[in-house]
């Protein structure tokens, strides 16, 4: 007699197509989800992650094959499935004009939670998510991390046996992501099965098991350490090179023996296709590095996109020896009533440099960002872009900068082609330049197949490509990128940074915010903002060195971020200053 499977979810020969002639979004998948474990669901944009989660909820029917949840076929017993699960969708599904408590009450009604049980359940969830102090706050006024905690609370209203989380960490700072992770780990100790879809591969590395999808196919299923081990002996930290690090990296990424590479402070991190280094690495200092899940993920998918940026090659060169800063903040302060969102922010960014603004959700990064873009008037202080004072010469300053907003800010009702044409017109390009630049952006970002599609219906990675294309339409010499790769998979992120690095080599100056701590390593300098103030200013290596201790002899950028925030909080009011 066969022993019944302990699996919570069983997927057999699962295929899903959208349209009779379309390629399969999922192609003949076999997988299992086990109780008391976090199963990571990873893969590039369009790999089929969200489709698989929706099939597990019973909200969507397979084209072929079967999905069973607790023995219930999702085709025939969808209601029984939905009563046993909690589901947190990728997009914030709560009501922004309702308070925290009102959202909980609404979802309790929708989930059929008896009224007499609600006070006890609400109190437990508010304690669990640390939202008890914010019950009257509108959901739309919560920080990114708090929104995700509220979404998690709503998914847990009727204690589920299976929790499906579709990218819960998107747009959330490292401290809030660690808190979310800790909460979910506590749930698995009660035997709850969790599926955690993620673009953050450090999260995938902490899962019990991982399902890696690409173009609808399952490439790997098992403990993440098994995949990470594929690149052991092929990962190196490289230093001692001559020339600018971005230019050196671009050349190395064109070498067929280099699978992947990124900037890591003043050094480079390379993944080779073989253990012996290529000739162009001769003379450089190569130190073996511990492989990461992301190294093997990119390697398994065939490696990164290379180091050549067609966008940069088609952008004019700006003089790097201009003594005037490209971006300058002098005592920038912004108050909303009695609340100080940003206080005395001061830094300057020279030509051809990437400057990062880091900090927890709600720290004041976006406020600082908007003041320097001319979108928000400072209460005190001044900002300059390309030498223009934003108060007196705002129009001239805006003509010199490109801006990519944190949230997709293009026109959803317009097609891809119409958005490109519209922004070319907004930036004042003449008819001939407009046609030429629109055609060029369509080719560079591979937007041709989607030219007539509404922007709102694009997958996230394509939306971000379109947003970047629109922001550089007029060849700006200053680029403002507010979390440009939030929620985007590692391959697409590398594509973005190939373009950004290439533009910087042409003399473009970049101000960027990010919650990906490996991306923070790509910056030349960083200002760490907390409670509206700059608490640290220096290079990535400076910030990591400041967090070094006996317990953390070789801190990561995330370790440094958390250590500096906690030190500032423990000391009382945050202090400005620099890290030398």
ZAMARGU-4260 file (C-alpha; in steps of 0.2 Angstrom, whole numbers, plus 5000, padded with zeros to 4 digits):
<rodrens>
0) 5000/5000/5000 | 5007/5017/4995 | 5011/5029/5009 | 5001/5045/5006 | 5011/5061/5002
5) 5014/5073/5016 | 5013/5087/5003 | 5002/5102/5006 | 5002/5106/4988 | 5004/5093/4974
10) 5007/5099/4956 | 5007/5086/4942 | 5010/5089/4923 | 5004/5107/4926 | 5002/5118/4910
15) 4994/5135/4908 | 4991/5144/4892 | 4983/5161/4890 | 4975/5160/4873 | 4975/5144/4862
20) 4990/5149/4852 | 5001/5157/4865 | 5017/5150/4873 | 5014/5141/4889 | 5015/5152/4905
25) 5019/5136/4914 | 5025/5120/4905 | 5022/5103/4912 | 5027/5107/4930 | 5029/5094/4944
30) 5032/5101/4961 | 5027/5099/4980 | 5025/5111/4994 | 5028/5103/5011 | 5021/5108/5028
35) 5031/5118/5041 | 5043/5125/5027 | 5046/5141/5017 | 5047/5137/4999 | 5055/5150/4989
40) 5048/5154/4971 | 5061/5163/4961 | 5064/5166/4942 | 5065/5181/4930 | 5050/5192/4926
45) 5038/5182/4916 | 5044/5165/4922 | 5027/5160/4928 | 5028/5163/4947 | 5012/5173/4949
50) 5003/5162/4938 | 5008/5147/4948 | 5002/5155/4965 | 4985/5160/4957 | 4983/5142/4951
55) 4986/5136/4969 | 4973/5148/4975 | 4960/5141/4964 | 4957/5158/4956 | 4963/5151/4939
60) 4961/5134/4931 | 4975/5124/4923 | 4975/5121/4904 | 4982/5104/4907 | 4987/5094/4923
65) 4982/5096/4941 | 4985/5106/4956 | 4979/5098/4973 | 4979/5108/4989 | 4976/5097/5005
70) 4969/5084/4993 | 4957/5096/4985 | 4958/5098/4966 | 4958/5116/4963 | 4946/5114/4947
75) 4932/5106/4957 | 4934/5111/4975 | 4941/5129/4974 | 4930/5135/4988 | 4937/5121/5000
80) 4955/5127/4995 | 4951/5145/4998 | 4945/5142/5015 | 4961/5134/5020 | 4973/5146/5013
85) 4979/5164/5016 | 4984/5174/5000 | 4994/5190/4999 | 4995/5197/4981 | 5009/5205/4973
90) 5000/5222/4972 | 4995/5231/4988 | 4977/5224/4989 | 4971/5234/5003 | 4960/5250/5003
95) 4971/5265/5005 | 4957/5277/5011 | 4952/5265/5025 | 4962/5264/5042 | 4971/5249/5048
100) 4957/5243/5059 | 4944/5246/5045 | 4954/5236/5033 | 4955/5222/5045 | 4936/5223/5048
105) 4932/5223/5030 | 4943/5207/5027 | 4936/5199/5042 | 4919/5201/5034 | 4925/5195/5017
110) 4933/5179/5025 | 4918/5176/5036 | 4927/5178/5053 | 4913/5177/5066 | 4910/5194/5074
115) 4913/5188/5092 | 4930/5181/5087 | 4937/5197/5080 | 4943/5207/5095 | 4954/5192/5100
120) 4960/5189/5083 | 4963/5207/5079 | 4973/5210/5095 | 4984/5195/5092 | 4987/5201/5074
125) 4991/5219/5079 | 5003/5213/5092 | 5011/5200/5080 | 5014/5214/5066 | 5017/5228/5079
130) 5003/5239/5071 | 4993/5241/5087 | 4999/5259/5088 | 4993/5263/5071 | 4975/5256/5070
135) 4968/5273/5066 | 4980/5278/5052 | 4974/5277/5034 | 4983/5262/5025 | 4988/5274/5011
140) 4999/5284/5024 | 5008/5269/5030 | 5026/5266/5025 | 5030/5252/5013 | 5035/5240/5027
145) 5019/5244/5037 | 5008/5241/5022 | 5016/5224/5019 | 5013/5219/5038 | 4995/5225/5036
150) 4993/5214/5021 | 5000/5199/5030 | 4988/5202/5045 | 4974/5202/5033 | 4980/5186/5025
155) 4981/5178/5042 | 4963/5183/5049 | 4957/5165/5048 | 4973/5155/5053 | 4978/5147/5036
160) 4986/5130/5034 | 4995/5137/5018 | 5001/5155/5016 | 5004/5161/4998 | 5015/5177/4998
165) 5018/5185/4981 | 5034/5196/4982 | 5030/5203/5000 | 5047/5211/5001 | 5045/5222/4986
170) 5049/5241/4990 | 5053/5236/5008 | 5069/5241/5017 | 5081/5228/5024 | 5075/5230/5042
175) 5057/5228/5038 | 5061/5213/5027 | 5070/5205/5041 | 5055/5208/5052 | 5043/5201/5039
180) 5054/5186/5037 | 5054/5183/5056 | 5035/5183/5057 | 5033/5171/5043 | 5047/5159/5051
185) 5037/5159/5067 | 5021/5153/5057 | 5031/5138/5050 | 5034/5132/5068 | 5016/5130/5069
190) 5016/5119/5054 | 5010/5131/5042 | 5016/5129/5024 | 5023/5145/5016 | 5026/5149/4997
195) 5036/5165/4996 | 5039/5172/4979 | 5053/5184/4978 | 5065/5195/4968 | 5077/5196/4983
200) 5088/5181/4981 | 5096/5183/4999 | 5078/5178/5004 | 5078/5163/4993 | 5094/5158/5001
205) 5086/5157/5018 | 5071/5146/5012 | 5070/5127/5016 | 5067/5123/4997 | 5067/5133/4981
210) 5058/5131/4965 | 5067/5140/4951 | 5056/5144/4936 | 5061/5151/4919 | 5050/5154/4904
215) 5037/5142/4912 | 5049/5128/4915 | 5055/5121/4932 | 5074/5122/4931 | 5078/5118/4949
220) 5069/5111/4964 | 5077/5108/4981 | 5087/5116/4995 | 5095/5132/4990 | 5112/5126/4995
225) 5112/5113/4981 | 5111/5127/4968 | 5123/5138/4977 | 5136/5124/4977 | 5136/5125/4957
230) 5148/5140/4957 | 5160/5135/4971 | 5177/5138/4966 | 5172/5150/4952 | 5168/5166/4962
235) 5181/5179/4965 | 5183/5196/4972 | 5195/5206/4960 | 5205/5221/4965 | 5221/5229/4959
240) 5215/5234/4942 | 5220/5249/4932 | 5207/5262/4927 | 5189/5266/4932 | 5180/5251/4939
245) 5165/5253/4928 | 5175/5253/4912 | 5185/5238/4918 | 5169/5228/4923 | 5161/5232/4906
250) 5177/5224/4897 | 5177/5209/4908 | 5158/5206/4905 | 5162/5204/4887 | 5174/5190/4890
255) 5166/5173/4886 | 5174/5165/4901 | 5165/5178/4913 | 5148/5172/4917 | 5143/5187/4928
260) 5150/5202/4937 | 5145/5216/4948 | 5154/5231/4957 | 5157/5228/4976 | 5163/5244/4983
265) 5180/5247/4976 | 5182/5229/4970 | 5173/5218/4957 | 5164/5202/4961 | 5166/5190/4946
270) 5158/5173/4942 | 5169/5163/4930 | 5163/5149/4918 | 5178/5139/4923 | 5190/5139/4938
275) 5205/5145/4928 | 5204/5164/4925 | 5204/5172/4908 | 5220/5181/4902 | 5213/5198/4904
280) 5213/5195/4923 | 5231/5192/4924 | 5240/5204/4935 | 5224/5208/4945 | 5222/5202/4963
285) 5210/5188/4964 | 5203/5182/4980 | 5191/5167/4981 | 5174/5172/4987 | 5160/5162/4995
290) 5147/5159/4982 | 5129/5166/4984 | 5113/5159/4978 | 5112/5174/4966 | 5128/5169/4958
295) 5122/5152/4954 | 5104/5158/4949 | 5112/5170/4935 | 5124/5157/4930 | 5111/5144/4928
300) 5101/5156/4917 | 5116/5157/4905 | 5125/5172/4914 | 5122/5191/4914 | 5118/5202/4899
305) 5136/5207/4896 | 5145/5224/4898 | 5140/5233/4882 | 5127/5247/4884 | 5120/5252/4867
310) 5111/5266/4876 | 5127/5273/4883 | 5135/5272/4865 | 5121/5282/4858 | 5122/5296/4872
315) 5133/5311/4870 | 5148/5313/4881 | 5148/5326/4895 | 5164/5333/4902 | 5170/5324/4918
320) 5182/5338/4923 | 5168/5351/4926 | 5172/5358/4944 | 5154/5362/4947 | 5144/5349/4956
325) 5131/5340/4945 | 5119/5339/4960 | 5121/5349/4976 | 5110/5349/4992 | 5114/5363/5005
330) 5104/5361/5021 | 5089/5355/5013 | 5074/5354/5025 | 5056/5350/5022 | 5042/5351/5035
335) 5024/5346/5034 | 5016/5356/5048 | 5025/5351/5064 | 5033/5335/5056 | 5051/5337/5049
340) 5052/5324/5035 | 5070/5330/5030 | 5082/5340/5040 | 5098/5349/5035 | 5102/5337/5021
345) 5119/5342/5013 | 5130/5333/5000 | 5136/5336/4983 | 5138/5324/4968 | 5152/5328/4955
350) 5151/5323/4936 | 5151/5305/4932 | 5147/5298/4949 | 5133/5288/4957 | 5127/5294/4973
355) 5115/5283/4984 | 5102/5288/4996 | 5098/5274/5008 | 5087/5272/5023 | 5072/5263/5030
360) 5054/5266/5023 | 5048/5283/5029 | 5066/5290/5033 | 5065/5305/5021 | 5074/5298/5006
365) 5059/5301/4994 | 5056/5319/5001 | 5075/5323/4998 | 5074/5316/4981 | 5058/5326/4976
370) 5066/5342/4983 | 5081/5340/4972 | 5070/5336/4957 | 5060/5352/4959 | 5044/5342/4963
375) 5044/5348/4981 | 5048/5365/4988 | 5060/5365/5002 | 5055/5374/5019 | 5074/5379/5021
380) 5090/5376/5011 | 5093/5375/4993 | 5097/5363/4979 | 5106/5364/4963 | 5106/5353/4947
385) 5118/5355/4933 | 5123/5372/4941 | 5105/5379/4941 | 5096/5384/4958 | 5080/5374/4959
390) 5071/5389/4967 | 5075/5402/4953 | 5079/5391/4938 | 5068/5376/4941 | 5063/5375/4922
395) 5082/5375/4916 | 5086/5362/4930 | 5072/5350/4925 | 5077/5351/4907 | 5094/5344/4912
400) 5088/5330/4922 | 5079/5313/4919 | 5068/5307/4932 | 5062/5289/4935 | 5049/5288/4949
405) 5048/5275/4963 | 5030/5270/4957 | 5026/5267/4939 | 5022/5285/4934 | 5019/5284/4915
410) 5002/5285/4907 | 4993/5268/4909 | 4980/5272/4896 | 4993/5276/4883 | 5002/5262/4873
415) 5021/5260/4874 | 5023/5269/4858 | 5012/5284/4864 | 5021/5285/4880 | 5038/5286/4871
420) 5031/5299/4859 | 5023/5309/4873 | 5039/5311/4883 | 5049/5315/4868 | 5037/5330/4866
425) 5037/5335/4884 | 5056/5336/4883 | 5055/5348/4868 | 5063/5337/4855 | 5060/5342/4837
430) 5050/5331/4825 | 5065/5323/4818 | 5074/5320/4834 | 5058/5314/4842 | 5056/5300/4828
435) 5074/5295/4829 | 5075/5294/4848 | 5058/5285/4850 | 5064/5272/4837 | 5081/5270/4846
440) 5073/5268/4863 | 5061/5255/4856 | 5076/5245/4849 | 5087/5247/4864 | 5074/5241/4877
445) 5066/5228/4865 | 5049/5237/4866 | 5044/5233/4848 | 5033/5218/4852 | 5024/5228/4865
450) 5022/5245/4855 | 5003/5245/4854 | 5000/5237/4872 | 4994/5248/4886 | 5008/5253/4898
455) 4998/5247/4913 | 4996/5229/4906 | 5015/5227/4904 | 5025/5215/4916 | 5034/5224/4929
460) 5051/5222/4921 | 5045/5230/4905 | 5036/5244/4914 | 5053/5248/4922 | 5062/5247/4905
465) 5049/5259/4897 | 5051/5271/4912 | 5070/5271/4910 | 5068/5274/4891 | 5056/5289/4894
470) 5068/5297/4907 | 5083/5297/4895 | 5074/5302/4880 | 5082/5319/4880 | 5100/5314/4884
475) 5100/5321/4902 | 5117/5324/4910 | 5109/5321/4927 | 5098/5306/4931 | 5087/5303/4946
480) 5082/5285/4949 | 5070/5282/4964 | 5071/5263/4967 | 5072/5259/4948 | 5073/5240/4950
485) 5061/5237/4965 | 5053/5220/4962 | 5064/5217/4946 | 5073/5200/4944 | 5092/5199/4945
490) 5094/5197/4926 | 5084/5213/4922 | 5093/5222/4936 | 5110/5218/4928 | 5103/5225/4912
495) 5098/5241/4920 | 5115/5243/4929 | 5124/5240/4913 | 5115/5255/4905 | 5118/5265/4921
500) 5136/5261/4922 | 5139/5265/4904 | 5130/5282/4906 | 5141/5286/4920 | 5156/5283/4910
505) 5149/5296/4898 | 5149/5309/4911 | 5131/5307/4917 | 5129/5309/4936 | 5116/5298/4945
510) 5106/5300/4961 | 5098/5283/4966 | 5088/5276/4980 | 5087/5257/4982 | 5083/5244/4995
515) 5094/5231/4986 | 5110/5232/4997 | 5120/5224/4983 | 5115/5239/4972 | 5121/5251/4986
520) 5138/5243/4983 | 5138/5250/4965 | 5137/5268/4971 | 5153/5279/4973 | 5146/5287/4989
525) 5131/5285/5000 | 5121/5295/5012 | 5111/5285/5025 | 5096/5294/5030 | 5086/5290/5046
530) 5072/5300/5054 | 5075/5314/5041 | 5093/5316/5045 | 5109/5310/5037 | 5117/5298/5049
535) 5132/5292/5039 | 5140/5298/5023 | 5154/5289/5014 | 5159/5276/5001 | 5151/5258/5003
540) 5168/5252/5009 | 5168/5266/5022 | 5151/5262/5028 | 5155/5243/5030 | 5171/5247/5039
545) 5161/5257/5052 | 5151/5242/5056 | 5165/5230/5058 | 5166/5222/5075 | 5172/5205/5083
550) 5155/5198/5079 | 5155/5205/5062 | 5173/5204/5055 | 5167/5206/5037 | 5150/5215/5037
555) 5140/5215/5021 | 5131/5231/5016 | 5115/5225/5024 | 5124/5222/5040 | 5131/5240/5039
560) 5114/5247/5035 | 5106/5238/5050 | 5120/5242/5062 | 5121/5260/5058 | 5102/5262/5060
565) 5102/5253/5076 | 5116/5263/5083 | 5108/5279/5078 | 5092/5274/5086 | 5100/5268/5102
570) 5109/5284/5104 | 5093/5294/5104 | 5091/5307/5091 | 5101/5303/5075 | 5116/5313/5072
575) 5123/5320/5055 | 5141/5317/5050 | 5152/5307/5040 | 5160/5290/5041 | 5179/5291/5037
</rodrens>
